[in-house]
């Protein structure tokens, strides 16, 4: 394929919707630039502004303030918007939006047969064949959507979006309707595909794993504001706030009595025990918080933690998960930590946990 690639600029864009209690702000002076040929994942919970941003880039809605540019050309500003079909942007929808009465080949080539991207028959058939090969749809060209699987339907939707060589490709949570196993398979396939293409991509999702696997950079939104914009590696390893840390999978949260840290490393004191971790600046209201990723926790030998980087606690839950047990350990007066165990642990028993500092994020300075 010969996809065009264009820089996307979202410049101080705001959008609000009228509500019962006045106006509800969906996006608040949001700015982000997506370099040509790169993938930006927009991540956040429901209601954070992801879909609003996508609709404004696509031309479905216009901003109240700010502007949107693609390849240097202005697409939207307050009171002005280029028509959606003239933006050089295509979208892959959550439900794929495939015409049920058309064959796969006709769905892929629809934009090349109708409208402003119409080409001659030979060119259309050549491009459809190219996309069929790229998306591994060989042998399905004459089938209709009801006759192919969910994963194949997704590939057809992507092929249709690529057919007109857009400067920007939008994805609206395209894996959310798939079962867990197929979602993992399609995530890998999609990551491989995006790496081969030169198209600029904005990928909206609420799934952290998808964002990490697919994106060059991740924009984290919360209540219409940019909480963090960074590489996937940085968002995962150095979340900007406790909220981002929890969303990035640092699921265990402890409240220490005292925190000491320099520019990079930190020590969190919990009773007479100490955890080592990465210093992440002040927490909300200056209160110290420790966030721990489950992959960083292992069971230590012996019953009591005696060295920095280990902590002891009491077993409060032990649930079998096939390859082992997921254990919840209560750390006295601090919170709880999750650890995986190859064997069942007795309720109320005392265990020691070894915690890798690379998986510990320390916010705040002192209690």
Buried (B, 14 or more C-beta within 10 A) or exposed (E): BEBBBBBBBBBEBBBBEEEEEEEEBBBBBBEBBBBBBBBBBBBBEEBBBBBBBBBBBBBEBBBBBBBBBBBEEBBBBEEEBBEBEEBBBBBBBBEBBBEEEBBBBBBBBBBBBEEEBEBEEEEBBEBBBBBBEBBEBEEBBEBBBEEBEBBBBBBBBBBBBBBBBBBBBBBBBBBEBBEEEBBBEBBEBBBEBBEEBEBBBBBBBBBBEBBBBBBBBBBBBBBBBBBBBBEBEBBBBBBBBBBBBBBBBBBBBBBBBBBBBEEEBBBBBBBEBBBBBBBBBEBEEEBBBBBBBBEBBEBBEEEEBEEBBBBBBBBEBBEEEEEBBBBBBBBEEBBBBBBBBEEEBEEEEEBBBBBBBEBBBBBBBEE
